[in-house]
């Protein structure tokens, strides 16, 4: 038991060091997360109101019979999914700017001012440091992107219309966040310049976001640019030729690419002169 307690203590200590030493401006994370969460929440609320999301939850007298009631619930479900899709797209576009900027400010500056050199003068594992940084960043951005819109759906609609593709939605959103995070991490460790990493990262993120919104973009190029949007297009029936197997294959390929980028970034970081 003491062995597990020791490992847990090391992980918690790494998180504490990450928050205190690596982030000179720890409140920046919370501030940006709050801005994104409020933006997503506001956008969801406005969209719900504009498309008639305040319809009564109980079927009206015009909906008589089991089939009519099911059609009514299907209508609400499709509108709920569209609202979630729109709110999430809005947040992802903001993240295309904030994630590279965040890594440049908090991580790129550490290369420039010698903070990392001072940090690793202590017996701290670079592997654990990177895992904590990347993991915390993914969690930070993931929560407002998934929880806020889903909370709106749960509070507005009955459980019977809750989307059946919840795992697909949650996992593809995590991959979209991870894609931005690992690319930003790789840019910082390669360039070691906060301004260069921020500029290239923001341009690359915005380029991926713009390309993912092209109307005729096929499923497989789209899933590498924005896994969440590709899966949502499949759920909404916008990709009639795509099967569930294709979705699994696409998500698996994205996972492989993410792992490869992370391994390359970690290898470069471990060999970097601090």
Order of alpha helices (4+ residues) and beta strands (2+ residues): alpha-alpha-alpha-alpha-alpha-alpha-alpha-alpha-alpha-alpha-alpha
